[in-house]
Amino acid sequence: MTAHAKKIASQEETESLASELQAKKLQLHWLLQITKAINYNFSTKQLLDVYEHVLRSQLKVEKLALLIHENAWRCALLYGTDRSFNELDLGKIIQDLNRVQDQGKGQDLWVQSFESIIPVSHKDQILAYALIGKMDKEIIPKRNELLSFIHIITNLIVVAIENNHIANERVRQAGMRKELELAAQMQTMLFPISLPDNSNVKIHATYLPHQEVGGDYYDFIELNEHEFVFCMADVSGKGIPAALLMSNFQANLHAHVHHTSSLSELVALLNAKVYASAKGEKFITFFIGRYNSKTRELHYVNAGHNPPFLIHEKVVYMLNEGCTGLGMFEELPFINAGKVFIPGNAMLHCYTDGVTDVENESGMDFGMERLRTYLTGRQLVPDLHVLHQQLVDNLFSFKQSQHYTDDITLLSCWFKGK
């Protein structure tokens, strides 16, 4: 090789090294900018703006589609194509991408209009696809090196967006937990602060919510020296909507129970209120009793609720008289009010279907007959708290490894006297 040729070769090598050095400097600069954006907790939109700027303005990538999986696939960024966001059939595109990835080929696919497909994965799970169109090789001459750099920055951006998604999801879940806590506190306020234990009656209640917020409700309202009302209700559905409906129901009950002596009129009014609030989409089963300790008469209406057991000397009366559940119809088709005389030392047990619907591993439910037998055999247990605890323990043993599927609510009245 002549001296002149050696000089030219040396110059070309120097220029190549200078070009590579400049490319490395640019890569470091863009990596630094992206890292700063991530460290400054940029929003997802801001991160995508930075990513697009680097690829479109700096690397001169003419066409790009960035598909990200966050619960479901979505197109996070798109430019330089003949498609719009709304025109993309992401389900088909992901199938095409998977086929191209698995088989290394594809025919007449939209994704084949791009020069390169860059998958971003974590623990063998694809998090994103970057579809790259034509690139300006003057920026970084070596194609593999350019693709490698795009892969690196795509990884950084996708992971940062995934972290944003996780952080936002945590905030959302924390907000939901706070809402549930507030709803649970609100629901606790629906229940009476104390229940009577005097010479006439002793009442005890147990409430075990299945979730933070349930749809069960019980109450005790003293009307005058000799009369009081007690009730139990269960709203269809669970969660905050059920709790709000039950809160509204409790407010209406307390507002009107003192202004009428007719349970039939009260139940008709409550039905209209529930129907107006729920628009027929939810309903409430409801049992209400009005007891006079002087006459020992119990007037009651059972609106589609599980029939309470009235037990005296192992004779069981089921309190069925009433009507359909509240809120099913704009106007109740019928209301039958019941009346029974309460002998001394009789027990009345109200419950929700969360008790009778408890299932064991064989798919058998606890059922009304098993509950009736259980309560009849423990008629003389004077401590209602102990009686309830024993029943809850019995339900726990019965269900074996199965989970509870509903709230469990019990309310027992011991009518004292000879």
C-alpha atoms as one frame of an Amber mdcrd trajectory, in Angstrom:
protein
   0.000   0.000   0.000   1.314   3.392  -0.958   1.829   6.139   1.554  -1.073
   8.074  -0.017  -3.392   5.067   0.280  -2.361   4.531   3.888  -3.095   8.171
   4.609  -6.590   7.901   3.074  -7.286   4.698   5.029  -6.124   6.341   8.226
  -8.356   9.344   7.565 -11.377   7.076   6.877 -10.692   5.127  10.066 -10.401
   8.362  12.016 -13.661   9.660  10.548 -15.396   6.331  11.310 -14.171   6.416
  14.890 -15.250  10.052  15.203 -18.669   9.173  13.783 -19.069   6.262  16.192
 -17.929   8.463  19.068 -20.447  11.123  18.093 -23.182   8.478  17.865 -22.257
   7.210  21.327 -22.363  10.758  22.698 -25.832  11.238  21.196 -27.006   7.934
  22.639 -25.699   8.883  26.073 -27.346  12.296  25.794 -30.757  10.826  24.868
 -30.468   8.138  27.539 -29.711  10.853  30.078 -32.777  12.865  28.976 -35.047
   9.823  29.216 -33.589   8.851  32.600 -34.196  12.389  33.890 -37.797  12.235
  32.682 -38.289   8.957  34.541 -36.585  10.218  37.707 -38.707  13.374  37.628
 -41.835  11.172  37.672 -43.126  12.376  34.319 -46.673  11.350  33.501 -47.302
   8.634  30.937 -48.178  11.265  28.316 -44.966  13.200  29.010 -42.890  10.013
  28.765 -44.491   9.181  25.414 -43.788  12.732  24.205 -40.092  12.319  25.082
 -39.985   8.892  23.407 -41.623  10.223  20.242 -39.274  13.197  20.138 -36.193
  10.969  20.303 -37.414   8.570  17.629 -39.066  11.041  15.252 -36.880  14.146
  15.576 -33.501  12.730  16.623 -33.301   9.223  15.129 -35.471  10.210  12.136
 -37.660   7.100  12.427 -40.345   7.745   9.809 -43.013   5.395  11.157 -43.815
   4.022  14.618 -46.508   2.095  16.476 -46.041   1.420  20.183 -48.449  -1.193
  21.556 -48.535  -1.645  25.343 -50.317  -4.192  27.507 -51.961  -2.697  30.617
 -54.752  -5.071  31.665 -55.540  -5.050  27.937 -53.609  -4.110  24.805 -53.699
  -0.487  23.709 -51.885   1.606  21.130 -49.978   4.184  23.156 -48.240   5.970
  20.274 -48.769   6.007  16.510 -47.409   8.158  13.704 -46.353   7.949  10.063
 -48.894   5.275   9.028 -52.097   5.243   7.018 -54.029   4.007  10.066 -55.557
   5.915  12.965 -55.983   4.752  16.554 -59.647   3.964  15.952 -58.927   1.856
  12.884 -56.563  -0.534  14.634 -57.867  -4.030  15.343 -55.493  -4.670  18.230
 -56.673  -8.238  18.785 -55.791  -9.213  15.209 -52.568  -7.176  15.226 -51.312
  -8.917  18.383 -52.147 -12.298  16.842 -50.179 -11.299  13.728 -47.249 -10.120
  15.854 -47.199 -13.343  17.832 -47.286 -15.342  14.610 -44.435 -13.294  13.152
 -42.464 -13.731  16.395 -43.063 -17.480  16.523 -42.644 -18.292  12.826 -40.533
 -15.413  11.647 -42.847 -14.773   8.706 -46.203 -13.360   7.751 -48.171 -12.611
   4.622 -50.175  -9.497   3.818 -49.957  -8.290   7.399 -50.138  -4.633   8.346
 -47.266  -5.239  10.747 -45.115  -6.359   7.825 -45.185  -2.787   6.518 -42.720
  -1.917   9.285 -39.017  -2.697   8.952 -38.487  -3.973  12.503 -40.514  -5.437
  15.356 -39.081  -4.892  18.829 -40.749  -6.885  21.624 -40.383  -5.777  25.244
 -40.785  -8.607  27.727 -40.466  -9.336  31.430 -40.379 -12.848  32.905 -41.429
 -14.381  29.562 -44.418 -12.039  29.321 -44.670  -9.553  26.465 -45.263  -6.052
  27.855 -45.087  -4.135  24.578 -44.303  -4.168  20.879 -42.512  -1.308  19.129
 -43.066  -1.409  15.351 -40.311   0.608  13.691 -40.430   1.992  10.158 -37.597
   3.322   7.996 -34.643   4.784   9.938 -32.027   7.384   9.010 -28.733   5.499
   9.014 -26.741   8.743   8.977 -27.550   9.171  12.670 -26.241   5.758  13.704
 -24.826   3.958  10.641 -24.938   0.396  11.978 -28.538  -0.897  11.798 -28.124
  -3.488  14.566 -26.617  -0.881  16.839 -29.475   1.508  16.080 -32.084  -1.188
  16.770 -30.278  -2.132  19.964 -30.406   1.470  21.144 -34.118   1.793  20.264
 -34.722  -1.445  22.171 -32.972  -0.011  25.237 -34.925   3.253  25.303 -38.190
   1.424  24.521 -37.561  -0.850  27.498 -36.917   2.155  29.719 -40.075   3.956
  28.584 -42.337   0.880  28.761 -41.103  -0.067  32.246 -41.588   3.540  33.410
 -45.137   3.559  31.976 -45.810   0.207  33.643 -44.579   1.658  36.953 -46.871
   4.666  36.437 -49.758   2.276  35.801 -48.946   0.290  38.956 -48.636   3.489
  41.003 -51.943   4.806  39.643 -53.576   1.462  40.354 -52.301   1.580  43.925
 -53.717   5.081  44.331 -57.032   3.927  42.862 -57.157   0.891  45.142 -56.230
   3.017  48.141 -59.087   5.343  47.233 -61.442   2.392  46.949 -60.275   1.068
  50.311 -60.913   4.480  51.825 -64.391   4.545  50.281 -65.071   1.063  51.637
 -63.862   2.093  55.093 -66.156   5.133  55.023 -69.052   2.998  53.772 -68.366
   0.429  56.516 -68.362   3.221  59.119 -71.587   4.553  57.645 -73.132   1.091
  57.778 -72.082   0.631  61.413 -73.974   3.818  62.208 -77.166   2.181  60.899
 -77.192  -0.323  63.750 -78.551   0.615  67.194 -75.945   1.610  69.776 -77.525
  -0.583  72.436 -80.238  -3.229  72.683 -82.613  -3.661  75.628 -82.134  -6.034
  78.541 -84.879  -5.313  81.077 -87.667  -7.050  82.934 -89.724  -7.441  79.747
 -87.306  -8.383  77.017 -83.689  -9.084  76.194 -82.462  -8.588  72.634 -79.067
  -9.503  71.214 -77.748  -9.221  67.654 -74.700 -10.542  65.799 -73.485  -9.129
  62.492 -70.598 -10.704  60.545 -70.049  -8.915  57.209 -68.742 -11.040  54.356
 -66.896  -8.043  52.898 -66.038  -4.593  54.243 -69.507  -3.423  53.276 -72.555
  -5.653  53.446 -76.236  -5.442  52.680 -77.752  -6.615  55.988 -79.461  -4.407
  58.551 -81.213  -4.795  61.890 -82.722  -2.233  64.238 -84.562  -1.595  67.495
 -86.759   1.501  67.963 -88.557   2.285  71.211 -91.963   3.863  70.558 -93.337
   4.451  74.072 -93.308   2.941  77.549 -94.916  -0.334  76.456 -94.154  -0.629
  72.720 -91.101  -1.052  70.555 -90.298  -2.014  66.975 -87.544  -4.355  65.858
 -86.637  -5.342  62.309 -84.211  -7.128  60.034 -83.525  -6.466  56.350 -81.312
  -7.704  53.536 -80.734  -5.797  50.296 -80.031  -7.595  47.026 -76.467  -7.011
  45.887 -73.400  -6.003  47.891 -70.897  -3.206  48.193 -71.361   0.539  48.335
 -74.587   0.706  46.217 -76.271  -1.775  48.587 -75.022   0.140  51.640 -76.321
   3.442  50.227 -79.735   1.936  49.506 -79.897   0.448  52.999 -78.844   3.780
  54.532 -81.671   5.508  52.685 -84.068   2.764  53.813 -83.071   3.157  57.471
 -83.575   6.921  57.281 -87.080   6.481  55.859 -87.958   3.875  58.499 -86.898
   6.158  61.356 -88.678   9.132  59.786 -92.068   7.409  59.501 -92.264   4.654
  62.137 -93.433   7.063  64.854 -96.229   8.513  62.728 -98.370   5.452  62.070
 -99.628   2.578  64.166-100.317   0.478  61.066 -97.415  -1.708  59.939 -99.200
  -2.286  56.625 -99.228   1.461  55.891 -95.576   1.760  56.950 -94.495  -1.144
  54.739 -96.428   0.267  51.748 -94.661   3.611  52.224 -91.234   1.982  52.545
 -91.877  -0.038  49.379 -92.607   3.163  47.448 -89.383   4.740  48.767 -87.257
   1.715  47.843 -88.798   1.504  44.375 -88.177   5.204  43.760 -84.538   4.901
  44.876 -83.635   1.610  43.173 -85.840   1.940  40.059 -86.719  -1.739  40.329
 -83.068  -2.826  39.932 -82.655  -3.815  43.596 -85.024  -4.962  46.294 -85.015
  -5.427  50.064 -86.366  -8.338  52.054 -87.659  -7.054  55.360 -89.199  -8.305
  58.598 -90.665  -5.831  61.078 -92.344  -6.558  64.390 -94.195  -4.219  66.766
 -94.442  -5.599  70.308 -96.634  -4.405  73.193 -95.264  -5.637  76.531 -98.564
  -4.859  78.262-100.782  -6.969  75.978 -97.938  -9.291  74.938 -99.122  -9.004
  71.346 -96.695  -8.972  68.436 -97.884  -7.417  65.174 -95.585  -8.118  62.247
 -95.139  -7.996  58.470 -92.727 -10.264  56.626 -91.776  -8.704  53.269 -90.164
 -11.655  51.522 -87.653 -12.256  54.326 -86.579 -15.576  55.806 -89.359 -16.434
  58.295 -88.265 -15.868  61.903 -88.715 -18.718  64.387 -90.922 -18.088  67.438
 -90.106 -20.905  69.887 -91.928 -21.735  73.100 -91.541 -25.058  74.921 -90.104
 -26.626  71.753 -93.142 -25.586  69.692 -92.029 -23.553  66.675 -94.114 -20.906
  64.901 -92.871 -19.511  61.591 -93.771 -15.872  61.037 -94.639 -15.863  57.326
 -97.490 -13.378  56.971 -96.615 -10.368  54.866 -95.934  -9.422  51.260 -93.328
  -9.547  48.517 -89.876  -7.979  48.898 -89.771  -4.192  48.931 -88.903  -2.437
  45.681 -89.931  -5.285  43.380 -93.170  -3.548  42.399 -94.118   0.115  42.306
 -97.158  -0.817  44.390 -97.336  -3.965  46.530-100.009  -6.371  45.214-100.979
  -7.397  48.766 -99.942  -6.913  52.404-100.982  -9.410  55.069-100.149  -8.296
  58.595 -99.707 -11.060  61.188-100.528 -11.009  64.907 -99.418 -13.499  67.577
 -99.632 -13.659  71.357 -96.219 -14.072  72.974 -96.148 -16.435  75.950 -93.665
 -15.944  78.763 -90.058 -17.041  78.100 -90.652 -17.407  74.369 -87.719 -16.887
  72.031 -87.870 -15.170  68.643 -84.951 -15.587  66.226 -84.513 -13.468  63.081
 -81.751 -14.222  60.571 -80.657 -13.477  57.015 -80.093 -15.997  54.246 -76.338
 -15.762  54.870 -76.966 -18.209  57.723 -79.078 -20.783  55.888 -77.057 -20.562
  52.637 -73.727 -21.596  54.204 -72.468 -24.573  52.170 -70.142 -27.424  53.058
 -67.680 -29.215  50.790 -70.438 -31.547  49.525 -72.489 -28.603  48.258 -75.109
 -29.058  50.991 -76.409 -25.881  52.607 -77.051 -25.416  56.315 -80.713 -24.793
  55.562 -83.735 -23.689  57.544 -84.514 -27.129  58.968 -81.043 -27.551  60.449
 -81.238 -24.005  61.886 -84.690 -24.703  63.321 -83.508 -27.918  64.972 -80.440
 -26.181  66.355 -82.390 -23.278  67.887 -85.151 -25.500  69.278 -82.582 -27.652
  71.066 -81.112 -24.547  72.740 -84.338 -22.821  73.700 -83.398 -22.559  77.378
 -79.980 -20.945  76.838 -80.500 -17.606  78.662 -77.305 -15.969  77.417 -78.124
 -14.909  73.862 -74.522 -13.909  73.213 -73.414 -17.468  74.011 -76.221 -18.893
  71.869 -75.143 -16.786  68.880 -71.475 -17.630  69.354 -72.275 -21.335  69.502
 -74.300 -21.034  66.288 -71.479 -19.201  64.515 -69.045 -21.913  65.679 -71.460
 -24.542  64.379 -71.648 -22.809  60.987 -67.854 -22.649  60.845 -67.576 -26.385
  61.539 -70.328 -27.173  59.027 -68.785 -25.271  56.107 -65.418 -27.056  56.556
 -62.935 -25.476  54.122 -65.586 -23.602  52.153 -65.724 -19.803  52.277 -68.635
 -17.737  53.503 -70.473 -16.221  50.541 -72.728 -13.714  52.302 -73.175 -11.625
  55.440 -74.346 -13.455  58.551 -76.828 -11.571  60.709 -78.786 -12.814  63.723
 -81.218 -11.052  66.043 -82.794 -12.882  68.983 -85.507 -11.672  71.379 -86.143
 -13.312  74.742 -89.607 -12.282  75.876 -89.444 -12.599  79.646 -92.324 -13.132
  82.053 -94.563 -15.925  83.234
